[in-house]
Amino acid sequence: MLAKSILSSYSRLLAGVALAVMAVALAGCDSTVAQKAEPVRPVLVATAHYEAETPARSFVGTVKPRIEADMGFRVAGKVAKRLVEVGQHVEIGQPLATLDEVDLKLQAAQAEAEQSAATGVQAQAAAAEQRAKDLKAKGWTTDAQMDSAKATADEARARLNRAERSVELTKNSLSYATLEADARGVVTATMIEPGQVVASGQTAIRVARLAEKEAVVAIPETLLGRAKSGTATVTLWSDPNKKYVAKLREIAPNADAATRTYLAKFSLPDADDNVSLGMTATLTLADAATDRVARLPLSALFNEGDKPSLYVVDDKGDVVLKPVTVKAYESSEVLITGGVVEGAKIVTLGVQKLDPSQKVRVVSSLSF
């Protein structure tokens, strides 16, 4: 009985010792893990993106024709037919409208009759002049009669010449009764209807020529120099992926009284049929030559006195200090021309407390 009691006490003692040893071992492991674990520091980053030092400026404009002509009849008359509608494309020589030709045909017939009469009178006067010359040569007539016959013949010839010109004018007037397109274009407005009486030169149909198109925009006075010396491109809202070269053709000499902007017209030499009149376009102005820089916050710059540097974060969360070339300092930004690659992630806050051997965690924005 005594032996059993001693054995039970000894077993409990061994169990207690084992538990104590295990507790000490576990505590030692925890302290080792705690010593090895390092805190991961969150950092705010910005992506390096190189672009022109002077950013491009964009303006909304409208595609318009360079030449838009108000066409009208060269003679007065009553409109017989209007052969085109607004939006219709026309070719060179295509009839647009016609006048009633009755009166014009009567005038042409009258001119031809006067020409026939003048031809007969001229022939008679020429014969009389020739007879007077023959009689004068034989001494059977006087100088006065000779001069009279010559004057009559000269007058007859002049009247015949006038009659011939009158016939030509009436033929031209008859051809003017048909209004024809003088260039390839599109009808933008019609101001006449059949039965309407129009005067000579009155606007009848407006045609915009398709040979030359241009983008019309309003430019502020601060960018007039860039508009004159820089490069310009145009994109359409209907097809923003395609760019067209634009060249400044004309700029207004005076600013608009309300907006204080200058109306500028940029020709589009490469415009195709996809560029329709009236489309909305975006004109982008850029300097002809400028350095490409990356704009970063001033707080991202780390400088120990020898050369400015930036902390770059890789995909594993490691940071590397890289020296950079500074182009200029602005109020809240620094302009970098080299040292970091396009798309690099740059630490922008707390760079003075970073260690290159430290692990970091990238965050996109601050939260409180």
Secondary structure, DSSP 4 states (H G I P E B T S, - for coil): -HHHHHHHHHHHHHHHHHHHHHHHHHHHHHHHHHHH--PPEEEEEEE--EEESS--EEEEEEEEES-EEEE--SS-EEEEEE---TT-EE-TT-EEEEE--HHHHHHHHHHHHHHHHHHHHHHHHHHHHHHHHHHHHHT-S-HHHHHHHHHHHHHHHHHHHHHHHHHHHHHHHHHTTEEE-SSSEEEEEE---TT-EE-TT---EEEEESS-EEEEEEEEGGGHHHHHHSEEEEEETTEEEEEEEEEEEEE-SS--TTT-EEEEEEE-TT--TTS-TT-EEEEEEE-SS--EEEEEEGGG-EE-SS-EEEEEE-TTSBEEEEE-EEEEE-SSEEEEEESS-TT-EEE-S-GGG--TT-BEEEESS---
